[in-house]
């Protein structure tokens, strides 16, 4: 199955904010540092219902509820539950947090919950039926393993600021090891790993973390080849919280895309050394109004890197879903777009609440799905990307995804 030139696949929306809304009405706070992953402990049925709503809305790809999941996060939550308190302190400076090495009696139950997330996402597709007919007949039904930035697992979370403890990324290989060890929770369990179609590294705020993820995937792919474990397509999406269109660490778009895709020269020989290359790159948890200039800048940088002969080509994943192969006419990665659905709102990571921000700017009167569809349509028509994976982040609901599904189907 080769598919049409530049196919469009639809991701789900904001799982955490959907769970906060009716009919689920889940309350997240400092007592639930795992965010939506907390429901893997307390209410997997609620989690399944919310993910089924996105599948029913027409999502081709469901992200697992593991964005903030880590061994240490589960250990802290489970241990505090046993003590009758869920207050978690000092998580961000803990040595175990940096390596995410399982070292306690909570490892097995934590591991079981992390694996459960994959099966719930898979089951959500199976629950979508209408008059006995599966609504996803003829469509992709893909599960993406969601892995947030290191900062997403800190307390309070820091993926929007990139304010990590210096030792986490300045010391050689520490951040790489953390990402590698966390991913191995799923990778080393072959049955569960077979249920994962692609891996999503989301809301990355630092250029150094992009490099760390690519290095971690280089090690991971080498291990997969050695032990015969199927490798998975993977993507990196970054957050651009400000109008300067830079990462929270002030990295420019050129620096971002270069870190994602370029071969980097070794210091010793001055020759290009190959890091593992993502299947897709993109933008998430960013305002819709910033997408057009960001996409344009991404395209300009890729052209420049390609012209310099520095563009790393994506590894081939022979066992990957045919849905993820895209147009054979482009050597570029897929474009991933997951903007938020907020209107003059910002998330306060300290209070874990949404706050109205009066910045004097006029928000678009068009609906979220209309804005996103026009951006995707124009991007596809330029013919540069082999495929587009589009969905929503914070404040995007199953209804938003359903309306976007209808627009995409009419266009396709």
N, C-alpha and C positions, 0 to 999 in steps of 0.2 A: 504494500500500500504506500504509494508515494505522496498522495494528497495534492491539493491545489497549491499553486505558487503562494507563498506567504500565508499559510493557514492561520486562523485565529482560534485559539483555545481560551475558554473562559474559566478563570479561577473563582473561588468563593469570595466572600466578603469578610468583614470584621467579626471574627468569631467572639472575641471577648466582649465587645460592645453589644453584639447581638444577645449574648447571654445576660447582659445587664438589663435588657429591655423586655417588655412583655412579649410572649407569655411566660418567659423564664424567670425574670426578676432576680437574678443572682446578684448578691452584694459582694463586691471585691473591695479589699482594704489592705492595710499593712498586715492584717492577720492571714491574708491569703497571697503570699508572695509568689506563688506559682501561677497566679492569674487563671486562665482557662484550664491549665493543666491540673489545677486543684480539684476539678470535678472528676478527674481520673481516680481520686481518692474517695470523694464524698458522694458524687452523683453522676456516674457514667451514663445513666439513662438520659439525664438532662442534656448532657453533651451530645449524645447520639441523636436526640431529637433536633437539636440546633443544627448539627451537620446535615441531617436528613433534609432540613428545610432548604439549605443551600443546594443540595443535590436535586431536590424537587424543583428548585428555581431554574435549573438548567446548567449548573456548573459542570464543566468537564473535568476539573481538577479540584480535589479537596485537600486542604492542608491539615496535617495532623495537629492535635492540640498539645504541641510540644515546644512551642516557641520559647517559653521560659523554663523548660524542663531541664534539670540536671540532677545528678546524684545528690549533690550537696543540698539543692533546694528541696528535694523530697525528704532527705534525711532531717533537715531542719524542721520541716512541717510535721513529719510523722513523730519526731521525738517530742516536739512541743505539744502535739495533740495528746500524747500519752501523759504529759504533765498537766494537762488541762489548760494550757495556754499556747497561743500560736504566735507570740511575739518573737520575731527573729532579729537578732542583733549581730552586727559585725560580720555579716556574710561576705561582704565584698573584700575583706582583708584576710580571710581565712585561707591558709595554705591549701586546704583540701578544695576550696573553691577554685583556686588557680589551676590545679591539675585535674580536677573533677575525678580523682581516683576514688573508687569505692573502698571504704575502710571501716565500715561499721556494720552492726547487725541489721541496719536498715537497707543494706544493699539489695538483697533479694526482693523484698516487697517493692522497693523503689524501681528496680529493674522491671518487675512484672507490670507495674503501672505504666512505665514508659513504653513497653511493648504493646500494651492494651490500646494505646492511642492509635496505632496503625490499624488494628483490626476494627476499631470503631469507625474510622474513616472509610474503610472498605465496606463495612456493613451498612453504612449510611446510603451508599449507592443501591444496595440490594433492597432497601426498604421503600424505594421510590417506585411505586406502581400505581397505575390508573386503570381500573376495569380489567385488572389482570395483566395488563401490558406494561412492560418495563419502559419508562419514559426515556431511558437512555439508550434504547435500541439504535444502533448505528452511530452512536457518539462515543467519544472517549470516556472512560471511567478510571481516572488516574489518581493515585494517592501520592502526595508530595510530603516528604518528611520535613517539617518546619523546624529550623534551628535558628533562633535569634542570636543576636550579637552577644558577646560576653557581657556587655553592659545590661542586657535584658535580664540576666540572671543575678545581678547585683541588687542589694536592698538599701535604699531605693534604687530603682532601675536607672541606668545611665546611657541607654542607647541613643537618646536624643541629644545628649551633651558630649559623649565620648570622654567623660572625666573618669578614667580608670585609674586604679592605683598604678604608679609608674612601674613597679616591678613586674606587673602583669605583661607588659609588652616591650619594655626596654631591655630586659634580660633575654638573651638569645633563646628563641624557641619556646618560651613559656606559653604564649598565646596559641601558637600552633599546636602544642601538646594538649592544651585544654580543649580545643575544637576536635582534635583527633580522638581523644579519650571519650568525649561525650558521644560522638557519632558511632563509636564502636559498640555502644550499648545496643544499637539496632543491627549494625553490620555483623557483629559476631554471633547473632542469633539468626541462622540461615533461613529458617522458615519465615520469620518476620521480615527479614531483608528482601525476600522474594516478593513480598506484598508491596514493597516501596517501588514506585515508578521513577521518581526523581527526588533530589535533595535540594531544599531551599534554604540558603543562608540569607537571612532577612535583617533589614534595618541596620546595616553596618555603618558605623559613624566615623571610622578611622581608616586612613590609607594603610597603616601598619597592620590592621586586622584583615584587610583584603589580601595582603601578601601572606599573612599567617594562614588564612583559609586555603589559598592556593597551594601553599607548602604542605598543609595537612592533607589535602586531596592528592597531592603527588605521592605522599607516603601511603595513603589509603589505597590508591590505585595500584601501587606496586605490591601491596599486601594482597589485594584481590587477585592480581595476576598470579601470584605465587601459590595461593591456596585455592584457586579456581572459583572464587566468589564473583558473581557478576557485578561489574561496575555499573554505576548509575549516572545518568545525566544530572548535572547540578547547575544551580545558578546563584549569583550574588546580586542582591538588590540593596541599594543604599538609601539613606534618608537625607533629604535636603530641607532642613527646617527653616531656613531663612531666605530672604529675597536675593541675597548675594549669590545664590546657586552654588554654594560650597558645602562641603561636609562640615559637621560640627567641629572638626579639628582644623578647619580653614583650608583644606585641600581643594584646589580648583578642579573643574570637570576634567581638564586635561590630565591632571594627576590621578583622578579617580579611574578613568577609562584606561590609562596607561597601566595602572596597578592591576586592573582586571584582566587585561588582554596582552600586554606587550611582553616580549622576551626581555629579561633583564640581564645586563652584562655582569659576568663575574669579575671581582676585583683583581684576582690573580692574573688572569689571562686576557682580560678585555674582550672576551668572546661571549656571545649570547648563551645563557643557560635556560633551559626549558622548564618552566613550572607547569603544573597541570592547568588546563584552560577550561573555563566554565562553558557549559552548553548555552547558558543565557546570562545576560546582564541587564540590570535595570534599576528601577526606582520604586520605592514603596514608602508608605506612611508620610506622604508629601502632598501638599495642596495641589489640586487639579490645575490651578492657575499657573503653576510652575512647569507643567509637563511639556508644553510646546517648546519653550526655550531650552529646557534640559535635553529633550530628544534631539533637537537640532544640534546642540553642542556635542552630544554623544556621537552623532553621525559625523560631524566634522573631525572629531578626534580620531575616530576609527579610520576615516579616509587618510588622515595624516600618518597614522601609525602603519597602515597598510602600504602607503606610498614609500615609507622609509624601510619597508621589508621587515618590520618588527612585530607584525601581527601573528600571535600564536594561533595556530589552527586548532579547532576543537578536536578532542579525542573522539574516536568512533566507539560507540557503545552498541555492539552487535546485538545484544540481548534486549536493548531498550524497546519501548513501545513504538510501533510504526507511526503513531500519532505525533511523536516528538521529533521526527526526522525533518519535516519542513521542506522548503523549496531546495532542490539540488543546485539552483543557479547562484546561490550566495554562499560565500565562505564565512560570512559574519555569524556571530552568535544570535540566538533568539533575543528578542526584546521583551522584557518583563515590566509590566506597568501595574502597580497596585496603589493608586493614590487613595487618600482618605476621603471621607464624605462629610467633613466638618464644614460648618459655616461660622466663621468668626469665633472658633473655639480652639482652645489649646489644652493639652493634657498636662496637669501638674503632677509630676512623678512623686513629689513628697506627700501630697494630700491624696493622691490617686483619685482625683476628680477632674471633670471637664469644666473649664472656666471660660467665660466670654471674654474675648480680647477685642477691645475697641481700638482699631488702628486707623480709622478714618477711610478705609478702603471699601469700595462697593463690591459686594459679592455678586456673582453672576446670577441672573434670574432664571437661567436654564437649569433643567434637572441634571442631577449627577450623571445619569445614564446617557443623556443627550450629549453632554460635554465630552464624556469619555469616548462615546462612539465616534463623534466627529474627529477626535484626535487619532483614534485607531484607524479610521477609514483613510484619512489623509496620509498617515504614516505608511500604511500598507500600499497605497497607490504610488508611493515613491519607489517601491520595488527594491529597497536596499536590504531589508531583513529577511531571513529565511522563514520566519514565523513570529507571531506575536502572542504572548501569554498575558492576558489582561484580567484583572479582577479588582477587588476593593480592599481597603484596609479599615482603619477605625471609622466607625459610624456608617459603614455601608451594610445594608441589611439584605436578607433574602429577596425582598421586594425590589431593591435596587438591581440585584443580579438578574432577577427575572426580566425586568424591563430591558436591561442591556442584552440579555439573551435574545429577546424578540427582535431587537434592532440588528444584531449580528446575523441572525438567521435570514432576515429579509435581504440584507446586503449580500450575504454569501450565496 
